[in-house]
Amino acid sequence: ESYSNLNVNLDVFKMVNHSTLSMIKSGRELPYVAVRSSLIADKDYNEKPLTLLNVRGGSNIIKAVQQCWASLYSEKALLARMNAGIAQTGVSVAVLIQRQVNSEKSGIIFTSHTQDNFTGMLIEAGFGYGESVVLNQINPDKYLVDKNTLELKGLEVNKQDFMYTRD
């Protein structure tokens, strides 16, 4: 139900009754969402979460959520935990579902980053979807930002040979 309401403006959603809401939704396409696993463990270790992009439709979302849950028990995930000395029962997964935008630029922000006598935030960014940054497939642009003043303290611009977009 929440998914089917994503394409309705929140102010309109609050003002109309159920039958009017149904009529509004019937003329709109279902939105694209990103479905991503977020690992919860007793201690930190380096395991990439599963991300499924451009998911559309209720049954496809259910399948994507199931894939995220199942990724917790993939051979690669089990071996990563074993090698990190993490008990298999010491980890669980949360699943995030969010409206997906067709981004021109995106990236990751590290809110606590230390580098060469600097402690602040690091932003790694690239063109298109952020998957090329998350999966270390490109050398992203890097921005060092002072946490208190939000002043840019460092910038590294890199050549990026490709980007992910919705076709």
Backbone hydrogen bonds, N-H to C=O, Kabsch-Sander energy under -0.5 kcal/mol:
donor,donor_aa,acceptor,acceptor_aa,energy
5,N,1,E,-0.9
5,N,2,S,-0.7
6,L,3,Y,-1.6
8,V,5,N,-1.7
13,F,9,N,-2.8
14,K,10,L,-1.9
15,M,11,D,-1.0
15,M,12,V,-0.7
16,V,12,V,-1.6
21,L,17,N,-2.4
22,S,18,H,-2.3
23,M,19,S,-1.8
24,I,20,T,-2.4
25,K,21,L,-2.5
26,S,22,S,-1.7
27,G,23,M,-0.7
27,G,24,I,-0.9
28,R,25,K,-1.7
33,V,55,V,-2.4
34,A,98,Q,-2.8
35,V,52,L,-2.7
36,R,34,A,-0.5
36,R,96,L,-2.6
37,S,50,L,-2.8
38,S,94,A,-2.9
40,I,92,S,-3.0
41,A,39,L,-0.5
42,D,90,G,-1.6
47,E,45,Y,-1.3
52,L,35,V,-3.1
53,L,51,T,-0.5
55,V,33,V,-2.4
61,I,57,G,-2.0
62,I,58,G,-2.1
63,K,59,S,-2.0
64,A,60,N,-2.1
65,V,61,I,-2.5
66,Q,62,I,-2.2
67,Q,63,K,-2.2
68,C,64,A,-2.1
69,W,65,V,-2.4
70,A,66,Q,-2.8
71,S,67,Q,-1.9
72,L,68,C,-0.6
72,L,69,W,-1.2
73,Y,70,A,-2.1
74,S,71,S,-1.2
78,L,74,S,-2.8
79,L,75,E,-2.4
80,A,76,K,-2.3
81,R,77,A,-2.1
82,M,78,L,-2.2
83,N,79,L,-2.9
84,A,80,A,-1.5
85,G,81,R,-0.6
85,G,82,M,-1.0
86,I,81,R,-2.9
90,G,87,A,-2.1
91,V,88,Q,-0.6
92,S,40,I,-2.8
94,A,38,S,-2.7
96,L,36,R,-3.2
98,Q,34,A,-2.1
100,Q,32,Y,-2.5
101,V,99,R,-0.5
103,S,101,V,-1.6
106,S,126,G,-2.5
108,I,124,E,-2.5
110,F,122,L,-3.3
111,T,109,I,-0.7
113,H,120,G,-2.5
115,Q,118,F,-2.8
118,F,115,Q,-1.3
120,G,113,H,-2.6
121,M,145,V,-2.9
122,L,110,F,-2.1
123,I,143,Y,-2.5
124,E,108,I,-2.6
125,A,123,I,-0.5
125,A,141,D,-2.4
126,G,106,S,-2.8
128,G,104,E,-2.9
129,Y,164,Y,-2.9
132,S,129,Y,-0.7
133,V,130,G,-0.9
134,V,130,G,-2.7
135,L,131,E,-2.7
136,N,133,V,-1.5
137,Q,132,S,-2.5
138,I,132,S,-1.2
141,D,125,A,-2.6
142,K,156,E,-2.8
143,Y,123,I,-2.4
144,L,154,G,-2.6
145,V,121,M,-2.6
145,V,143,Y,-0.5
146,D,151,E,-2.8
150,L,146,D,-2.0
153,K,144,L,-3.3
153,K,151,E,-0.5
154,G,144,L,-1.4
156,E,142,K,-2.5
164,Y,127,F,-0.5
